[in-house]
Structure formats: structure tokens, C-alpha cells
Amino acid sequence: MKPMALYLHIPFCRRKCHYCDFPSFPGRPADFGPYLAALKEELRRRWRREWEITTLYLGGGTPTILPSRELAGLIKAIKRTVPFRPGAEVTVEANPGTVTGEGLDRLLAAGVNRLSLGAQSGEDRFLKLLGRCHTTAEVEKTVALARQVGFTNLNLDLIFGLPGETPDDWRRTLEWATALHPEHLSCYGLQLEADTPLFRMVETGERSLPDEEEVRAMFLTNTTFLPTAGYEQYEISNFAYRPRTGTGTTSPEGEVDYRCRHNLIYWQYDDYLGLGLAAVSTVDGRRLTNLAKLEDYLRAVRTGAAPTGTEEILTRRQRMAEMLMLGFRLRTGPDPVAFHARWGVTIDQVLGEAVAPLLDAGLLRSEAETYRLTPQGMLLSNQVLHKLLSPLL
Ligand code: SF4
């Protein structure tokens, strides 16, 4: 059977964080039931017989804002509807403060084997600035609860480059996070999105962002400090613990592997199906994006119409460029064997002369029939990828 990654979007949150422009909004309990019913119906309609789930990811929003009985019921319903490959990774995003021991127990029993917690910062003043609905003490409590219940694969999401944050502050956040011993850390630089309260605070001068040099120092702390704590960078912003012994997901090579298999599918440019509000799918070179308004989405599913907002047929060149762009996010660079198998040409043939100046500038490194970004290249990844890939588009 063909492997498939399934993403389900749960758009509800307790309240809107000050930096967030994701498709999410404060949850209205009256919408939960109809939304879950719509998700199950969309799955029934869009699933193909030849597919088998290798990874399931429930993200948002805050999936754990749903009553745990309903969230666990959704996962069980998916398991009854579509086949799962043995050992499939099942991740649920959770916000500290929205889970109880009983709720986590239900999720574990329903087959969730990876929990991703939106921790964001190790300092309460930054959590407050971000408008998060939890404290650092609640993050610690949630991690302890998850361990008590039996979760052995936890991720913490963190954000650096916050207004008023110094490299020392960020280092303290990393020290705090690693002391909680999660198996995985995601460390993203703040993207200041227009029309968010945080954007306005910066625009009006009420708060100021760290300068370029400071952000650079924070990024480099990720790549220098985290390995000393046992975390290996496998993607620009993602780090997996490399245990000497442990009980994480076993890779086909038999090694314990805490990299996020679901996100690896995106970065390796394999197909995925996204269901729910504003969810994106890429299957066989077609990109479908679902409707972004709750009423429109629910009505479309209820009336038997496709809940698709936009559909894009990607050209061969676009697909090659996207595969390279995502592959360059990985520490090892795009996979030359997979690239050649898919397109019948080598990475070198496609990138041509764009590579040489970037190698000379120390932003790119040549490696076993592929290229990868150097730490400096990762810092400037947007500019580097633009130079590399714009001739393709
Ligand atoms: S919890 Fe996440 S999705 Fe929800 S508002 Fe905050 S940042 Fe956005």
C-alpha cells in the first residue's frame, strides 16, 4: 500500500495569541461537534483505498481544547476508517494548561505516541508578551503529567528573537527546556505577522525587536548549545535527542529516532493529505487548500460539495524547485537519490551555475552528489534559496 501522511486541523484555541496569524480562533464549544463530524466526513470522501497512514498529525489551533473524550474519539474513528501502518507516528499538539492527566491518559490509550507542546519561552514575561494562556510552571507541570501517564516522545516548541529578548535570555530558555528532557525541540525565529497585536506593539515603538546580530547569536546558540545537551540538528529549526538507550520510535535501521516523521514527509516532498479548515494537501502534483471560513467549510461538507478553496496544478519545474527548497531545510540537504528517481535528472543538472558563487561565499557545501546549507547559509536561508532556485521558476 502507498504510505500517506494525514494532517487534521483543529482551528480552535482558548484565545488568540498576540503573534498568531494561523487559521485559528477562540473555540466555541457549540462548533466542536459539527466540526468533528465534518472532519470524519471529509476523510471518508477523500481517502483512497491504496493509502495507508504512516503518520497522523493533529495540529491547530489547540487540539487539546476539545474535550479529551471527543479528541480520543476522533482518533479512534480515524483508525476504524482507514488503515494504519504498524508503528505509525501519531502526534497531537497540546497547549500547557489545556490538558489533565485523565485527558492525556485517554489520548495515549487512543494511540497517540507523540505529544507536541507549545512552550514558546522559558520566561513568564515573554509568555505574557506573546499572549500565551499558560506559564512556564504549567509547561513543567504538563511535561511531568505526560511522563507520569507514559508518553515517551515529547516535543517542545520554542520561539526566539522576541521583543526585548537578549541572547542570554534565549540561552536560559534553552537551558530550561533541555532540563525538562523532551525528545525533540523546535526552535523557530519569531515571524512578525502584520495585523497582529505584537506587530502593532513593535510598529508603534512600544516594543523593539532584537537586532540582526542578536538574532544571529540566538540561532547559533541553537546549533552550538543544543548538541552539547544531546540534541542533533536535523533541520534548520528542529533538533532530535539522540539517546544512547531509549524507547523512541525505532527507525528502519533499528536506531532510536526522535525526528518528527510527519514533518520529514513535508521536507522530503512526499504527498500528504490535510483535512479541515484551511488545511493544505499535496497529492500527485496537485495542491488543494481548503476553505478558510468555518461556516463555508461546514456548509460545503454538509451539502456534499468539495470544501476546497483553491486548487493548483504544479508544473514539473515548480515541483523540482519545491523539492529542493524543502530538502535544503534538512541538515543533510536534498536527497540526491530520491531527486534523481523522481525527476530523471541530477541536482547538479538542475541547479547549474547558481551553485558556484554560494559555495565560494561559504553559504553552501558540496556533499555526496548533493549540497547542503552551512550554518551561515541556514541563517540566510531565504536569500540563499532565492538565488539558487529563482532560475527554476
Ligand atoms: S495557541 Fe497557537 S494557534 Fe492558537 S492562537 Fe496561540 S499561537 Fe495561534
Boltz pocket constraint, residues with backbone or C-beta under 6 A from the ligand:
constraints:
  - pocket:
      binder: B
      contacts: [[A, 12], [A, 13], [A, 14], [A, 15], [A, 16], [A, 17], [A, 20], [A, 21], [A, 22], [A, 24], [A, 60], [A, 61], [A, 62], [A, 95], [A, 118]]
      max_distance: 6.0
